[in-house]
Every structure is written in structure tokens, then in C-alpha cells.
Amino acid sequence: MSHKSGGYFYCRYTYECPYTDAHGNRHIDDHYDSALYSYAAKQDHKAQSEWYSETFLPAAEADIQKNFYRDANRNKKGLKYDQFNSSYIKRLTFVWTDKPPTHNTGPLKGKIYGKEI
């Protein structure tokens, strides 16, 4: 990463959560995909580390609790999901950018891909 001022940290991720099915077999649910971004005054290695641990991780946990576990815990198939663990978060993209990425096709074309935190 180059060292710039005024831009965004952006992180797209999946949440790969282990669960046990009704027969006692273990699986991984890796279907939850999301992205979070926020403005940052500067970009350097310290700012990057602080943003990831102090801004991204708490926001990702809240996002996962609201949008993944809300549905996962209401399943009617007898699936038992492990509780939240930040090690289940798998980064797909973590970048510093002048503007957050946008959808380039479909009805959301031009709209930012992700949630602002």
C-alpha cells in the first residue's frame, strides 16, 4: 500500500461458519458475503492495522450477528451453528481506495458495493 491521505479502507469478506446438521455431521456454511468500508484521513500500515482491528472487526461482528445469525439460528432443519468467531472471517479484498468500489452491472450499477461503517 502506498501512503496517502483522504480515502477509504474497504474490506470484502465471507463468513465461513461451522455447523452441525441434524445427523451430527459437521459442515461449513460459507455463503455469507459482505463488504464494509469507511473514510479514513490517512493510510499507512499503522492506520491500516488500527482500522482493521478497531473499526472493521467490531462492525463485521455486528453485521454477521444481524444478517447471518438472525437467519441461521431460525433454521427449521435442526442445524446448530457455532457462535461467532472472528477467525471464521475470510478476507477477499482489503484495499485503500479513493472511492469505494461500485457495482458495474445490473440494477445496482453505479451503487457502492458494501455497507458504510
N, C-alpha and C positions, 0 to 999 in steps of 0.2 A: 504494500500500500504506500502510495506517495503521501506526503504530509501536506494537507490542505486545510483551509478554513472555510466554514459555512457550507454545509451539505447534509447528507443523511446517511445514517447507518441503516442497512436493510438486511434482514435475515429471513430467508425462506427455509422451512423445515418440515419434516414429517415427525410424527409421534408414533413410535413402534412399541406398542404396549402388549406385554404378555397377558394371556388369559387362559383359563381352564374351561373346557367345554363340559357339557352335562355328563359325559362319559369319563371324565378325569384326564383327558388328553390336553397337553399344553400346546398353545399356538401363539403366534404373534399377529396382532392387528396393526397393520401398517398403512391404513387407508386415510388417516388424518393428515392433511397437508395444509399448511398455513404460512403466512408471511407477516412480519411485523417490521415497522420502520419508525424512526423519529429523527427530528432535526438535531444536529449536533454542531456546536460552534467551531470545533476543531477536530481534526483527525490525525492521530498519531497512535503509536502502539499502546500507550497508557490509556488514552481516551477509548480506544477500541476495546481493551480488556475491561475497563470500567463500565462501558455501555453494555457489553455482553452480560456481565455478572450482576450489575446493579439495576439495569433497565430492562434488557431483553428477558432474562430468565424469570423474574417475577411476573412480567407481562405474559410470557409464554405459558407459565403455570396457570394464570387466571384464564387465559384463552382456552387452554386444554380442559380445565375443570368445567368451564361453561359450555364449550362446544363439542368436546369429545365425551367426557364422563357423564354429562347430563343424559345423553342418548345411550351410551354404553351401559350405564347402570340401570336403565329402564328396559333392557332387552328381555324378551319373554322366551328365550331359548335356553335358559339356565347357564349362561356364560358368566364366569366370575373373573372380573378384570383386576389385575394388580393395581395397587394405589399409585398415585402419581410418583414418578421418579425422574429427575432431570436427566439421568443417563439414558432414558428412552427417547430423548430429543435427538434427532439426527439432522445436522445442518446440511442443507442442499446448496444454499448460496448465502454467503456473508460478505457484503461489499460496502464500500463507501461510494456514494454516488451524488452527483449534483442534484438529480431529481429521482424520486422513487420510480422503479420500473412500472410500466403500464401494460395492459392487455393490448395485443396487436391484432386480434381478430375477434369476430363475433359481436354480440350485442354489448359487451363491456369494452369494446375497442376504445382506447384512449383513457380509460379509467385506471387508477392506480391499483396494482395487484398487491393486496395486503391491507393490514389494519394499522392505522397510526396509533402510536403509544406516546 
